[in-house]
């Protein structure tokens, strides 16, 4: 996949700006607060439908404007395609090759890629929900059925929680069966994804640390790994925990409670890793995500890295740039010129 160009109108600080890109490494450089990250944000918005900087889409509309418009021209499977998104503060419109996408789910998988930002340190030391979203977002890009089951699960759980709060158990088993069916697929796919990520993470962490650190991943769930066993397990757990859940008015077991544990050696990174090690773990996770997408997707995904090399020591930073050179189309933002770090042949976009 090759993202050829990006057109921004009323997006963050940009009134009307057009960018063209190289099929390899694109380095977006300039001082702080000049709009570098906004370029990555716009690309990411077209990949996932959501901004990595805000939960409110209206926040990306330029101050004083009433709408934003983003358009990407890209080549996939050898065919030039267009993807457009506009938002007027109330209604979002997405067009793929001039055809309206009725929902955000229709956007997923069109532009595929991994995004690494400084706030990703939350993947290591943040709440479990952050790590679940990490798994969900990459699976959503390559598996439409995963999106279906994730939506199905949360819809059924909302209904079950409402019944628990009302102390009304008349139809609760119906929703428990619905949750268990969806949970079986979700958990099985997460187990598989983590197994796939493990090897790739170990390779990246070994490269960044000079083979001094061993990184491992564990999907933390009480459920078994086989889909049919997961279904039976959750049906049993829902019945078992129901009395306690009636007190809380919410579902206490399920994939919405699972976690992804990250270890360096025998120590869990969220508790024992230094800042540099945490940043290395983030890089390992994101590069492994790219590798996972590259393996499952029909075309090579994009790699977006904001504030490249932040908080990494000289050696880890050097290794990071070496890894970047092994990818396909990459977007980096930096406040510095990359003179001595394999910058030859890169496309520089100076803001």
N, C-alpha and C positions, 0 to 999 in steps of 0.2 A: 504494500500500500504506500502511496506517495501523496502527501498533502502538498499541492502545488501553490495554493494561495489562500489568503484570509482577508476578508473585507469587514471592517468594523465601522459602524455608525452609531454615535451616541452611546458608546460602550466605555464605561469608566471615564478616563480623561480624553478619550479619542472622539473627536467630532466626526471625522470621515477619513479613514486611513486604510490603505491597501498594502499588504505584505506579500512578497513572493519568497518561496523557500527552495532550498537545495534538497535533493533526495537523500542526503547523508546528514552531516552534523550542522545544525544551525545555532549559532551563538548570538544571543540577544544581550547586548551589553549597554551599560549606561549607568548614571548615578541613581541613588535611591529615589523612589517616588516619581519615576519618569514614565512608568507604564509598562515595564518589562513583564512583570507578573501577569498583567491584564491580558497579554497576548496568550500566555499559557492558559489562563482562566477561560478565555473565549473558546480555545480549542477543546479544553476539557468539558466545557458546557455542551458543546456539540457531541462529545463522546457519550456523556452520561445524562445530560439534561439538567445537571445541577452544578452549581459553583462550588469550588473547594474553599472559598473565602467567606461565603455567607449562605445562610439558609433561606434568605429572602431574595428571590430573583430580581425584584424591583431595585435592589441596592446597586446593581451593575449599570442602571440607566444613568447616563451622564447628568451631572447637576444642572438643572434648568431645562432639561429635555423631557419629552413626554413618552419616549419609546427608545428601545435599542434594536439594532439589526446586525446579525452576524451571518456571514456567508463563507463557506469553505468550498473550494474546488479541489477534488482529489481523484486519484486514479486507483481503481481497485479491480483486480482480475483483468487488467489491461484496458479497462473502460473508464473514460472520464465521467465523473459524477459530481453533482452539486448537493449541498446540504445547507439549508437556510433556517434561521430561527429569528423570530421577532417577538417582542413583548411590549405592550403598551401600559403596563401596570395592572392590567386586569386579565387580558387574554394573551395566551402564548400560541404562536403559530409556527409549526415546523413543516418544512417542505423538503422532500427528498426527490431530486430530479423532477421538480415542479409538481409532485404528487403530495397531497396533504397527509401527514402522519396523524392519526386520530388521538394518539396518546404518547406519553414518554416511552413506553415500552417499545413502540415502533422505531424509536431512535437507537435503541441499544444494539450494538453489534455493527452499525454502519461504519463508524470511525472507532477503531479499537486501539487501546493503548494503556500504558501505565503512567501515573503521575506521581512524582516525588517532590514534596515540599518541606520546608523547615518544620512546620507543625506536625509532620509525620512522626516526630519523636513520641507523640501520643500513642502510636502503635505499640511502643515498648512499655511506657510507664502509665498509659491512660487506662480508662475503664474497659471492661471486656467488650462492651458494645462497639468500641472503635475497631477492635480486631475482628469482630463478627462482620462489620461492614466491609472491612478489607477483603474478606473471603467472598461476601455476597456480591460486591461490585465487580470483581473479576469473573465470577461465575456467570453473572448476569450478561456479560459481554459476549459469551460464547454458547450459552445454554438458555434459549427462550423458555424451555420447560421449567428451569429453575426459577425464573421470574414468576411464572404461573403458580408454582407451588408455594413460593414465598408469600405472594399476595394472598393466595388461598389460606395459608396458615394464619396469617395475621388477621384476616377477616373472620375466620372461625374463632380465633382466640378472643377477639373483641366481643363476639356474641356470647362466648362461654363466660367471660369476665362479667358481662352484664347480668347473666343469670346468677352467677355467684354473689354479686352485690345485692341482687333482689331476693336471694335465698330461694330461688325458684329452680328446682332440679328436674322439671317435667320433661324438658327436651335436651338436657345437658349432654346425654350420651351421644346424641346425633352429632353435636358439635365436636365432641371428643373423638369420634371416629373420623371426622373431617380433618381435625388437627393431626391425628396420628398418621393418616395417609400422607398428608403434606410433609409432616416432620420426617417420615421415613425417607423421602426423596432428598430433602434438604440436608439431613445429617449424613446420608450416604455420599452425596456429592461433596460435602465439606471434607469428609474423611479422605476421599480420593484426591481432592485438591491439595490438602496438606501433605499427603504422601508424595505428590508430584513436586510440591514446592521444596520439600526437605533437601533433596539432592542439590537442587539449584542454589538454595540458600547456603548450603555448606561450601559449595564451590566459590561463590562470591565472597563469603566471609573469609575463607582461607586466602583468597587473592588479596583482599584488603588488609588482612592482618599479617601477611607474609607467612601463612600457614601456622601461625602461633595460636589461633583460636578456632575452636570447633563449635559451630552453631547447630542447634537442633530444634525441631518444632514438634509439639504434641497438641493434637486436637483434644481438648478437655471436655469430655461428655460422658455421662453415666450410661448412655445408650450403647448397645452393641454396634458393630460396623456393617452388618448385613441388613438389607432393606426390609425383608419380611420380619426379621427379629426385632428391628427398631419399631415397627408398627405394633407388634404384640407387646413390646416393652412399655411403650407409652400408654397404651390402653390400660395396662395394669397399673401404671404409676398414677394416671389420672384418677382412677377409682380409689387408690390408696391415699393420695394426698388431698382428696376432695374435702374432708372435714376441716383440715387446717386452712385450705384455700377459702372456705366459706368465711373464716374469720378475717382474712385479709382482703377478700373480694377481688382476687386476681390469681392467675395461673402461675404456679411456682416451679413447674418442671416443663422442659421442652427445649428446643434448639435456641430459643430466645434467651436462655440462661447459660449457654455454652461459652467456651473461651478458647483462644489460641495461645498456648504457652510457648515462650521463646527462651531457650537456654543457651548460655555460653559455658561449655564444659558441663559441670553438674549444677551450676548456679542459674536460677531464673533471672533473666536480664533485667526485668523491671525492678528488681530489688538490689542487684549487685553490680550491674554494668556501669562503667564510667560514662561520661557524656560522649566521649569519642567512640566508645564501644556501642553505645546506643545508636549513634548516627551510622555506624558501620552496619548494625543490624537492620536499620531502616533501609539502607542501600541494598543490603542482601535481599530483603523482602521485596522491594520494588523491582530489582533486576530479576529476581525469581518470578515475580508476577509477569514481567514482560516475557520471560522464557515460557511460562505456562500458557500465556495467550498465544505466543508464537507457535507453540506445539498444537494447540487446539483450533486456532483461528484459520480461516481459509487464505489469509494474506498476512504479511508481516505487520505487526502493530507499531504504533508510534511510541516514543519514549520522551516524556516531558520532565525536566529537572529544574526546579526553581532554586536559585541561589546555590549553584553547584559547589560542592566541596565545603559547605558551611560546617564549622566546628570539627572538621577532620584535620588530623596532623598532616605534615608534608608527604609522608610515605603513603598514607591511606588515600590522600587526594590524588597522588600520582597514579596509584593503582585504579582509582575510580575512572580517571580519564582514559586509562588503557582499556577498561571494560567498555566504556562508551564507544570506543572505536570498533568494537565487535558487533555493535547493533546496526540496525538499518537507519531509518529516519529518526533523528534525535533533535530535541529542542532544549537548549540550556540558557538560563539567565545568569548573569554575573555582573558585578560592579567593576570587575578587573579585566584587562586584556589577557588573553591566554597565550602569551608568546611562547613560553618554553614547555608547554604541556601537550604536545601533539596537536597543535592548532593548525598546522599546515593543511590546506585543502578545505578548511571549514568555511561555511558561509556566515559572515559577520553582519549582523543587523544592529546598527548603532542608533540608539534612541536619543 
